[in-house]
Structure formats: C-alpha cells, structure tokens
Amino acid sequence: MQQEQKKQKVSLDNSKIKMAIRAGIPLSITTYTLPREMADYMEQVLTSFLSELGQEHMGSYLRYCLNELVTNAKKANTKRIYFKEKNLNLFDDSDYELGMKTFKEETLGNIRHYLALQKLTGLYVKLILQTRNNRIKIEVRNNSELTFREYKRMHDKLSRAQQYTSVDQAMSQVVDLSEGAGLGIIIMILMLEKIGLTEENFQILCENGETITRIILPINEKTQRGLSLASHEFIKLIDEIPQFPESIIRVNRLINNSGTKMSEIAMAISSDVSLTTDLLRLVNSVTFALASPCRSIADAVKLVGIRGIKSMLLSVGSVNQLNALGGDSQKILWTHAYRVAFYSYNLARNFCANERDIIDDSYVCGLLHDMGKLVFATAHPDFVQSVGDICKQRNLSPEIFEKLLAGVNHSEVGALIAEKWNFPEVIVSVIRHHHEPDMASPTNKKITSLVYLADMLSHYETHEVDYYQFDLDVLKLFGIGSENQLRKISDKLSAAFVEE
C-alpha cells in the first residue's frame, strides 16, 4: 500500500488492509508534499483499519492525532529546506531564533516552492499502521531528525499537557503558538486521554535519521474475547471433521517407536493402495527433485527418511481429511498452500542445508500453515451455520462471526485443529505463529521464519505485499539484504513452481 502522492484521487484498497491485519504486517503510506487528497486518503485508511479491528470508537480522536502528526512532520521538513535556502544552521541557537522569526510568513507565502524542494530533496512523511500481539501501532515518520531544541520543546509540551483537564483550559492558557508542536500536541494528548490512554502510549524518538512519533493502543478486549470464544466454540464442533485414517495412525505409531524397522514402515504403508499412490505421487513431484523416479514405498522410505515420510503422511492425510468435510474446496487457497509448501521446502534446502529436521518438516508446515482458513473454505454450509448458531447463543455479535469466517483468527483455529489431530509440536507452532515468527519458541523459530518467508514471497509475487512489509529480522536471518536479492529468489521459486 506504499503510495506516492498523485494528482488524482487515490482509491482505497480494503483487501490490502484486511490482509495486513490478518498477517500482522505493516501498512505504509509515503508522501513528499502531503496534498489534501493524500491527507484524506491517510484518514480513510486509518478509519478502515480501525473498523476492521472493531475499534471505530477511537476513530474521531485518532484522526485528529494523525492530522496533527503528519502536519508537524511536513512542517519539520519544510523548515529544513527553508533554513538551508537561507544559509542558516538549524542546530545553532542564534541562527534558529533568526530563522524562526520569518519561517512561517515566508514559507506560507511561497509554499509550492518549498514543497517542490522537499520532494526534490527526498524529504518524506510516512504513515505506518500495524497490529500485532493485541496492540495497534500508529507511526508517523519523517527523515528530518529533531534537533535537541525541538526535542526538548516537544517534551516540554507533553509535560504541560498533563496540567490540563480539558481542551478549553489548554486553549485559554497556552500562549506560545509559534510552532506546530504547541497547542496541537497538547490537544492531541487530551484526545488520547479521552479514550483511556496516557502519555506513556505516545512516544517521540529519533532513529536512523528519522523522527518517529508513535501511538501504541491496546485492541478492544471485548473484540479479542469474542474472537477467542468463537474460535473455541468452533473447535468444540470440530468432531464433525473425521479423524485420520487408521492406516496413517498405525504408520505413525510405528514411526514413533524407535525399535521399528524401515521395512515394517514400508509394509504398513504399502498395505493401503490409496495411501501408497498418494505418497509416491508426492515423493516423485518436482518439489523433492529426486535424481530418478521412486517406484516403491521401500525406496521412498530410504530416500526421504523416517521423519520425511512422517511429514508426507501428515500432508496427504490432512488434504484428504479437509476435503472430506463435505464442501467444495477453494482452489485459490489450496494452490497457495501447495505453493508455500514448495517454497518452504526449497528455501529449507538452500538456507538450512545442514539442518535435516527443518528440511523434513518444511513441506508439511508450509502446506498446513493456513489450515484454519482451509477448514472454513472446505466446510459444509451446515457446519458453518452451526458455528453461527453457537455465536448467537453466546451473544456474540454478527461482526465477530464474520471476522472468524474471514480468517482474522485463522492461525489460532488452525493450531487448535492440529492439536486435536495430535500433530507434532513443531507443526502446531508453525501454524500458530507463521505470521509472527518472533513469537515462536527458540526451538521452532527458524522453521517458523522459513514458512513466514515462503508465505510472504507468494504474496509478494502477486503484488499483495511490498518489500517494506517483510520482517527485517527474518530477512537478516536468511541473509537477504536488498529487494533485488529478494526478487531474484522470488522469480526463481515462482518459475520452478510453474514447472511443477
């Protein structure tokens, strides 16, 4: 959603907002001159973002805060251009006093000139919205780092804001309005207090040449409780999803027994014709790139290994069980699942060549990462109706039910299903944390990061996400330092998947 200002009206893309919320990835809007239409667009995005999260009650207050912060950021950029043109040193006290005497009058009288120079110089204002771990983060950034004087002035105003109990009181007592960081900041803090926040929820910092103003908000507890309750009620009905076939359960018991011979595992698989066919088809797919075709289960067990066979069995069984729900499977979701599985496995072979367990688990983890979405997509209408009836009985709003069906809590739903099916802890963990790998345990963090990267790459190639939305820690973990490098990886994986 990263945008440059345009003369024509920018249209709102709600699909990207919904995806960013579900994936916990940031939304970013960048402008150099902040025309009225761009300011309006930022407000629309914020309004839609809050609405998707059930936080509409904060809308009017946060829109005021947003307008104040982006306006201040633009003024700070204009100030840098003005001082440079006047050959004044912004960091020198005497020059600062001299420049500020004429700054407002001269820039307002010739604002187009100064805005054009801002754009030419590359001074931007950037809005970033993100929700993770039940918190909303609203950031306004500009690449004009605060001087010590400006920083002190801002914090003085924040301190003064605590002295006032109302906007009227602040307006009657604040006299110095020479800069945007005056009354506006004080009113903003009073606005935040109206929605139960304190100055601790508002931060100002300088980092890597940027000035960052940040508002951190807790997500409405009622919405979170509703989603959690709806998810658990849904899982209670999950008995309608059949358990795995006895043949797969029997093979898993053998695999989990350290005394079992490979020949016994191969014989148990071979006793089920359908399972044998599905497994050999998977083993011989382009995904696993065997040097020569595998024609027997005994050879497959030797080539892929015990853990790899177990992962493949879970893959085959899960696909069959999800399709057995009775509804029509969603082709787009399944295609995405297979793509992420393919990407995960091939990324694992390249980035984790010496970590056999990650390679063996990567395919099934990638395939099932969106299990929560797949369950709803393949569910029979009667099953979905049963979930809706339960929500009504529990006095949960229709909006909560719609959010559940739309996949807002799909990671947790998928993890609960995987636990019901007694999947290995690593698969449950990846399903639960594939949008937030930093929340995974140290043991599972790398494979979770791998599946996260595969998932994001699949959305990147369809332009659903941009490079800036990738988790920097994940990119760093796999040595990806530029968008050019990421694009080469994406192109290579995409071409290989098409061949498959």
Rosetta blueprint (number, residue, H / E / L):
1 M L
2 Q L
3 Q L
4 E L
5 Q L
6 K L
7 K L
8 Q L
9 K L
10 V L
11 S L
12 L L
13 D L
14 N H
15 S H
16 K H
17 I H
18 K H
19 M H
20 A H
21 I H
22 R H
23 A H
24 G L
25 I L
26 P L
27 L E
28 S E
29 I E
30 T E
31 T E
32 Y L
33 T L
34 L L
35 P L
36 R H
37 E H
38 M H
39 A H
40 D H
41 Y H
42 M H
43 E H
44 Q H
45 V H
46 L H
47 T H
48 S H
49 F H
50 L H
51 S H
52 E H
53 L L
54 G L
55 Q L
56 E H
57 H H
58 M H
59 G H
60 S H
61 Y H
62 L H
63 R H
64 Y H
65 C H
66 L H
67 N H
68 E H
69 L H
70 V H
71 T H
72 N H
73 A H
74 K H
75 K H
76 A H
77 N H
78 T H
79 K H
80 R H
81 I H
82 Y H
83 F H
84 K H
85 E H
86 K L
87 N L
88 L L
89 N L
90 L L
91 F L
92 D L
93 D H
94 S H
95 D H
96 Y H
97 E H
98 L H
99 G H
100 M H
101 K H
102 T H
103 F H
104 K H
105 E H
106 E H
107 T H
108 L H
109 G H
110 N L
111 I H
112 R H
113 H H
114 Y H
115 L H
116 A H
117 L H
118 Q H
119 K H
120 L H
121 T H
122 G L
123 L L
124 Y L
125 V E
126 K E
127 L E
128 I E
129 L E
130 Q E
131 T E
132 R E
133 N L
134 N L
135 R E
136 I E
137 K E
138 I E
139 E E
140 V E
141 R E
142 N E
143 N L
144 S L
145 E L
146 L L
147 T L
148 F H
149 R H
150 E H
151 Y H
152 K H
153 R H
154 M H
155 H H
156 D H
157 K H
158 L H
159 S H
160 R H
161 A H
162 Q L
163 Q L
164 Y L
165 T L
166 S L
167 V H
168 D H
169 Q H
170 A H
171 M H
172 S H
173 Q H
174 V L
175 V L
176 D L
177 L L
178 S L
179 E L
180 G L
181 A L
182 G L
183 L H
184 G H
185 I H
186 I H
187 I H
188 M H
189 I H
190 L H
191 M H
192 L H
193 E H
194 K H
195 I L
196 G L
197 L L
198 T L
199 E H
200 E H
201 N H
202 F E
203 Q E
204 I E
205 L E
206 C E
207 E E
208 N L
209 G L
210 E E
211 T E
212 I E
213 T E
214 R E
215 I E
216 I E
217 L E
218 P E
219 I L
220 N L
221 E H
222 K H
223 T H
224 Q H
225 R H
226 G H
227 L H
228 S H
229 L H
230 A H
231 S H
232 H H
233 E H
234 F H
235 I H
236 K H
237 L H
238 I H
239 D H
240 E H
241 I L
242 P L
243 Q L
244 F L
245 P L
246 E H
247 S H
248 I H
249 I H
250 R H
251 V H
252 N H
253 R H
254 L H
255 I H
256 N H
257 N L
258 S L
259 G L
260 T L
261 K L
262 M H
263 S H
264 E H
265 I H
266 A H
267 M H
268 A H
269 I H
270 S H
271 S L
272 D L
273 V H
274 S H
275 L H
276 T H
277 T H
278 D H
279 L H
280 L H
281 R H
282 L H
283 V H
284 N L
285 S L
286 V H
287 T H
288 F H
289 A L
290 L L
291 A L
292 S L
293 P L
294 C L
295 R L
296 S L
297 I H
298 A H
299 D H
300 A H
301 V H
302 K H
303 L H
304 V H
305 G L
306 I H
307 R H
308 G H
309 I H
310 K H
311 S H
312 M H
313 L H
314 L H
315 S H
316 V H
317 G H
318 S H
319 V H
320 N H
321 Q H
322 L H
323 N H
324 A L
325 L L
326 G L
327 G L
328 D L
329 S L
330 Q L
331 K H
332 I H
333 L H
334 W H
335 T H
336 H H
337 A H
338 Y H
339 R H
340 V H
341 A H
342 F H
343 Y H
344 S H
345 Y H
346 N H
347 L H
348 A H
349 R H
350 N H
351 F H
352 C L
353 A L
354 N L
355 E L
356 R H
357 D H
358 I H
359 I H
360 D H
361 D H
362 S H
363 Y H
364 V H
365 C H
366 G H
367 L H
368 L H
369 H L
370 D L
371 M H
372 G H
373 K H
374 L H
375 V H
376 F H
377 A H
378 T H
379 A L
380 H L
381 P H
382 D H
383 F H
384 V H
385 Q H
386 S H
387 V H
388 G H
389 D H
390 I H
391 C H
392 K H
393 Q H
394 R L
395 N L
396 L L
397 S L
398 P H
399 E H
400 I H
401 F H
402 E H
403 K H
404 L H
405 L H
406 A H
407 G L
408 V L
409 N L
410 H H
411 S H
412 E H
413 V H
414 G H
415 A H
416 L H
417 I H
418 A H
419 E H
420 K H
421 W L
422 N L
423 F L
424 P L
425 E H
426 V H
427 I H
428 V H
429 S H
430 V H
431 I H
432 R H
433 H H
434 H L
435 H L
436 E L
437 P H
438 D H
439 M H
440 A L
441 S L
442 P L
443 T L
444 N L
445 K H
446 K H
447 I H
448 T H
449 S H
450 L H
451 V H
452 Y H
453 L H
454 A H
455 D H
456 M H
457 L H
458 S H
459 H H
460 Y H
461 E L
462 T L
463 H L
464 E L
465 V L
466 D L
467 Y H
468 Y H
469 Q H
470 F L
471 D L
472 L H
473 D H
474 V H
475 L H
476 K H
477 L H
478 F L
479 G L
480 I L
481 G L
482 S L
483 E H
484 N H
485 Q H
486 L H
487 R H
488 K H
489 I H
490 S H
491 D H
492 K H
493 L H
494 S H
495 A H
496 A H
497 F H
498 V H
499 E H
500 E L
